[in-house]
Amino acid sequence: MQRDGRVSTPFAGLSIESARRALAAQLKAAQLDEAELDARILLGAAVGLDLTGLIAQASRLLTEAEASRLAQHAQRRIAGEPVARILGVREFWGLPFRLSEATLVPRPDTETVVELALEIFRERKTPRPPRIADIGTGSGAILLALLHEIPGAFGVGTDLSLTALKTAKGNAASLGLAGRSAFLACSYAAALRGPFDLIVSNPPYIPSGEIPTLSIEVREHDPHLALDGGNDGYDAYRALIPQAAERLATGGALIVEAGRGQARDIEALMTAAGLAVDRPPRADLAGIPRAVSARKMPP
């Protein structure tokens, strides 16, 4: 940072390729993972080019404005801010989602919830499109991914945060799904009226005492409301599972994301709420049981 408050521009006068190399070196020196990938993404955002454009224009010199933007991106990344926060957007299920300070950065692990929900939906016997609820919708990533995959489905997302709901509504509009979605401010499923065929959720499940031990990208930049699961990490599950069970249609399914080592206890909470656990949890790419489900059986 210069004395007059402006961000210094160490990339001024560099070509696109030289700037990429310089930024990657800075990120490596800061011991950041995926320094090369981050450098390419941040450079592309600064100059408005995709990978093909970066290669084609590798020898072009950065403009002053581009060098300044890149310096700002570098400064924020080195300080621990995730690339998705810097750019304000993250891809999930192949779709772009805008972010805000009230939303989690959607993660690949959460796609496991979408995969399992689609598997369960495709086993249904009824041909009518399902009604879907997403409890704690955040950016709307899970709900909108499902609506994108299931023609004719209608979904409702809930969240305590009005900012998150505004973000989710914006994402629904940009993805062409505003007409098949609605968003409500409430605690978990309190304002919902069933029945729903699918209820999904990625609730807060980090034990309160573990939040200070998380990476700086998470503990300093993700909203604590979406992380903090109480003393043992299960507060949200204790609240949402009974509410979801009441609002499920007969044969409907609840699918939730679980943290490491939580799947068995979540299944016990589902069983206690009168739901039937009829399949093992779906594991993520690291082998962690990540998506836990149960059905509402006929009385």
GISUL-V404170 format. One record per residue. RES is the residue in one small letter. PHI is phi in radians with two decimals (NA if undefined). D_FIRST is the distance of its C-alpha to the first C-alpha in Angstrom with 2 decimals. Layout:
# GISUL-V404170
RES | PHI | D_FIRST
RES | PHI | D_FIRST
This chain:
# GISUL-V404170
m | NA | 0.00
q | -1.37 | 3.80
r | -1.12 | 6.66
d | -1.43 | 8.21
g | 1.65 | 6.23
r | -1.40 | 6.00
v | -1.30 | 4.62
s | -1.11 | 5.36
t | -2.11 | 8.99
p | -1.17 | 10.70
f | -1.68 | 13.60
a | -1.06 | 14.50
g | 1.44 | 18.15
l | -1.55 | 19.01
s | -1.32 | 22.02
i | -1.00 | 22.09
e | -1.19 | 23.69
s | -1.15 | 21.42
a | -1.14 | 18.33
r | -1.06 | 20.24
r | -1.13 | 21.02
a | -1.13 | 17.55
l | -1.17 | 16.24
a | -1.03 | 19.37
a | -1.13 | 18.85
q | -1.09 | 15.39
l | -1.19 | 17.07
k | -1.14 | 20.09
a | -1.11 | 18.27
a | -1.48 | 16.97
q | 1.05 | 20.70
l | -1.59 | 20.59
d | -1.18 | 23.96
e | 0.96 | 24.69
a | -1.05 | 21.66
e | -1.12 | 23.57
l | -1.13 | 24.59
d | -1.05 | 21.23
a | -1.08 | 19.75
r | -1.13 | 22.64
i | -1.14 | 22.44
l | -1.18 | 18.75
l | -1.14 | 19.22
g | -1.01 | 22.39
a | -1.17 | 20.85
a | -1.18 | 18.13
v | -1.85 | 20.93
g | 1.27 | 23.76
l | -2.26 | 26.03
d | -1.49 | 28.11
l | -1.03 | 28.99
t | -1.06 | 31.73
g | -1.15 | 29.54
l | -1.08 | 26.89
i | -1.21 | 29.79
a | -1.14 | 31.48
q | -1.92 | 28.48
a | -0.97 | 27.04
s | -1.58 | 27.16
r | -1.22 | 25.63
l | -1.36 | 22.41
l | -1.17 | 19.49
t | -1.33 | 19.09
e | -1.05 | 15.94
a | -1.15 | 15.82
e | -1.14 | 16.52
a | -1.11 | 13.86
s | -1.16 | 11.22
r | -1.06 | 13.07
l | -1.13 | 13.31
a | -1.10 | 9.66
q | -1.13 | 9.46
h | -1.03 | 12.69
a | -1.08 | 11.75
q | -1.05 | 8.96
r | -1.19 | 11.68
r | -1.17 | 14.44
i | -1.13 | 13.23
a | -1.35 | 12.92
g | 1.80 | 16.56
e | -1.34 | 16.88
p | -1.11 | 19.92
v | -1.00 | 20.01
a | -1.07 | 22.59
r | -1.22 | 20.44
i | -1.10 | 17.61
l | -1.46 | 20.36
g | 1.36 | 22.48
v | -2.65 | 25.62
r | -2.50 | 27.66
e | -1.45 | 30.94
f | -2.51 | 33.89
w | 0.98 | 37.47
g | 1.35 | 36.43
l | -2.05 | 35.29
p | -1.48 | 31.86
f | -2.17 | 30.88
r | -1.25 | 28.22
l | -2.00 | 26.53
s | -2.53 | 25.48
e | -1.13 | 24.27
a | -1.69 | 28.01
t | -2.08 | 28.94
l | -1.16 | 28.89
v | -1.37 | 27.64
p | -1.04 | 31.09
r | -2.04 | 31.94
p | -0.96 | 34.56
d | -0.98 | 36.61
t | -1.24 | 37.32
e | -1.08 | 38.95
t | -1.07 | 41.77
v | -1.12 | 42.68
v | -1.10 | 43.01
e | -1.00 | 45.11
l | -1.20 | 47.48
a | -1.08 | 47.82
l | -1.17 | 48.79
e | -1.06 | 51.26
i | -1.16 | 52.89
f | -1.05 | 53.03
r | -1.25 | 54.74
e | -1.50 | 57.41
r | -1.13 | 58.43
k | -1.58 | 61.89
t | -1.32 | 61.40
p | -1.43 | 60.27
r | -1.24 | 58.53
p | -1.09 | 54.74
p | -1.40 | 53.23
r | -1.72 | 51.59
i | -2.14 | 48.33
a | -2.16 | 46.26
d | -2.13 | 42.76
i | -1.57 | 42.13
g | 1.31 | 38.49
t | -1.22 | 37.52
g | 1.06 | 33.74
s | -1.30 | 32.59
g | 1.50 | 36.27
a | -1.01 | 35.86
i | -1.15 | 39.14
l | -1.04 | 41.25
l | -1.25 | 40.13
a | -1.10 | 40.51
l | -1.18 | 44.06
l | -1.12 | 44.86
h | -1.12 | 43.66
e | -1.55 | 46.09
i | -2.05 | 49.04
p | -1.01 | 50.44
g | 1.48 | 51.77
a | -1.19 | 50.26
f | -2.09 | 48.95
g | -2.37 | 46.29
v | -2.17 | 44.96
g | -1.95 | 41.65
t | -2.04 | 41.11
d | -2.85 | 38.09
l | -1.29 | 37.44
s | -1.57 | 34.14
l | -1.18 | 34.54
t | -1.13 | 31.02
a | -1.09 | 32.03
l | -1.11 | 35.27
k | -1.08 | 33.62
t | -1.11 | 31.50
a | -1.10 | 34.70
k | -1.07 | 36.61
g | -1.10 | 34.06
n | -1.15 | 34.30
a | -1.05 | 38.08
a | -1.15 | 38.11
s | -1.19 | 35.91
l | -1.62 | 38.16
g | 1.30 | 41.31
l | -2.03 | 42.43
a | -1.09 | 42.25
g | -1.30 | 46.04
r | -2.04 | 46.67
s | -2.52 | 44.32
a | -2.50 | 43.90
f | -2.37 | 41.48
l | -2.23 | 42.42
a | -1.56 | 40.70
c | -2.94 | 42.58
s | -1.49 | 42.64
y | 0.93 | 43.38
a | -1.85 | 46.57
a | -1.01 | 47.95
a | -1.64 | 48.10
l | -1.49 | 49.39
r | -2.14 | 53.00
g | -1.38 | 54.36
p | -1.54 | 55.75
f | -2.02 | 52.97
d | -1.46 | 53.68
l | -2.34 | 50.30
i | -2.14 | 47.90
v | -2.17 | 44.61
s | -2.86 | 41.77
n | -2.04 | 38.67
p | -1.42 | 38.66
p | -1.16 | 36.42
y | -2.40 | 37.90
i | -1.47 | 35.54
p | -0.98 | 37.17
s | -0.91 | 35.19
g | -1.21 | 34.96
e | -1.60 | 33.42
i | -1.05 | 30.39
p | -1.12 | 28.26
t | -1.59 | 29.15
l | -1.25 | 27.92
s | -1.06 | 24.95
i | -1.06 | 21.53
e | -1.05 | 21.73
v | -1.57 | 24.89
r | -1.19 | 24.74
e | -1.73 | 21.34
h | -2.23 | 21.59
d | -1.57 | 25.34
p | -1.18 | 27.28
h | -1.10 | 29.31
l | -1.02 | 32.23
a | -1.60 | 32.59
l | -1.92 | 32.33
d | -1.35 | 34.30
g | -1.71 | 37.96
g | 1.54 | 39.19
n | -0.98 | 40.46
d | -1.91 | 42.10
g | 1.57 | 40.23
y | -1.95 | 43.30
d | -0.98 | 43.06
a | -1.13 | 42.24
y | -1.12 | 45.03
r | -1.09 | 47.54
a | -1.44 | 46.81
l | -1.43 | 46.49
i | -1.13 | 49.22
p | -1.08 | 52.16
q | -1.10 | 50.83
a | -1.13 | 50.49
a | -1.03 | 53.94
e | -1.18 | 55.49
r | -1.77 | 53.92
l | -1.39 | 54.68
a | -1.25 | 57.60
t | -1.02 | 60.33
g | 1.54 | 59.20
g | -1.27 | 55.58
a | -2.24 | 52.81
l | -1.85 | 49.81
i | -2.24 | 47.01
v | -2.23 | 44.07
e | -1.43 | 41.22
a | -2.16 | 41.58
g | -1.45 | 39.40
r | -1.01 | 40.46
g | 1.36 | 43.91
q | -1.76 | 44.46
a | -1.00 | 46.77
r | -1.12 | 50.06
d | -1.18 | 49.37
i | -1.15 | 48.28
e | -1.04 | 51.53
a | -1.13 | 53.43
l | -1.15 | 51.86
m | -1.14 | 52.81
t | -1.10 | 56.35
a | -1.10 | 56.65
a | -1.52 | 55.77
g | 1.59 | 58.68
l | -1.62 | 56.85
a | -1.88 | 58.10
v | -1.46 | 55.84
d | -2.00 | 57.39
r | -2.79 | 55.01
p | -1.24 | 52.62
p | -1.07 | 48.87
r | -1.54 | 46.94
a | -1.48 | 44.67
d | -1.48 | 41.22
l | -1.15 | 40.35
a | -1.53 | 39.81
g | 1.48 | 43.33
i | -1.44 | 42.33
p | -1.03 | 44.71
r | -1.98 | 42.31
a | -1.99 | 44.43
v | -1.97 | 47.36
s | -2.36 | 50.06
a | -2.72 | 53.34
r | -1.95 | 55.93
k | -1.70 | 57.99
m | -1.57 | 61.58
p | -1.02 | 64.70
p | -1.16 | 66.37
